[in-house]
Amino acid sequence: MAEEPAPEGTPPASDGVRRIRSRLADAVIAARRMLERLRLARLITAAVAQVVIAFIVWRIWVWRARRRRR
């Protein structure tokens, strides 16, 4: 019975670890970019909400002022 040689094409374990670390680093970078976009979206949403609220308050104020004049 002949001894079979070990396959030479198998990568060492450190290549797998490097690949996983690389993917994790890419995921962290992508998460940070997403957080920046999310912060910007929240800021824009808050600004729009404040403008809408101010407009509604102004319309109520105008409506009440017209009622008082009559």
SVG drawing of the C-alpha trace seen along z (x, -y; Angstrom):
<svg xmlns="http://www.w3.org/2000/svg" viewBox="-67 -93 71 95">
<polyline fill="none" stroke="black" stroke-width="0.4" points="0.0,0.0 1.5,-3.3 1.3,-6.4 -0.7,-9.2 1.0,-12.6 -0.8,-15.5 -2.6,-17.8 -0.3,-20.7 -3.1,-23.1 -4.6,-23.4 -4.1,-26.9 -2.7,-27.3 -5.1,-28.2 -3.6,-31.7 -5.0,-32.5 -8.5,-31.8 -8.0,-34.0 -6.7,-36.8 -9.6,-36.5 -12.1,-36.7 -10.3,-39.7 -10.4,-41.4 -14.1,-40.8 -14.7,-42.1 -12.6,-45.2 -14.7,-45.8 -17.9,-45.3 -16.7,-47.8 -15.9,-50.4 -19.3,-49.9 -21.1,-50.2 -19.3,-53.5 -20.4,-54.9 -23.9,-53.8 -23.9,-55.5 -22.8,-58.7 -25.6,-58.5 -28.0,-57.7 -26.9,-60.7 -27.4,-62.9 -30.8,-61.4 -31.8,-62.1 -30.6,-65.6 -32.5,-66.3 -35.6,-64.7 -35.4,-66.7 -35.0,-70.0 -37.9,-69.2 -40.1,-68.3 -39.2,-71.6 -40.1,-73.5 -43.4,-71.7 -44.2,-72.3 -43.3,-76.0 -45.6,-76.3 -48.5,-74.7 -48.1,-76.9 -47.9,-80.0 -51.1,-78.9 -52.9,-78.4 -51.7,-81.8 -52.9,-83.5 -56.3,-81.7 -56.8,-82.8 -55.8,-86.3 -58.4,-86.5 -61.1,-85.1 -60.3,-87.8 -60.6,-90.6 -64.2,-89.7"/>
</svg>
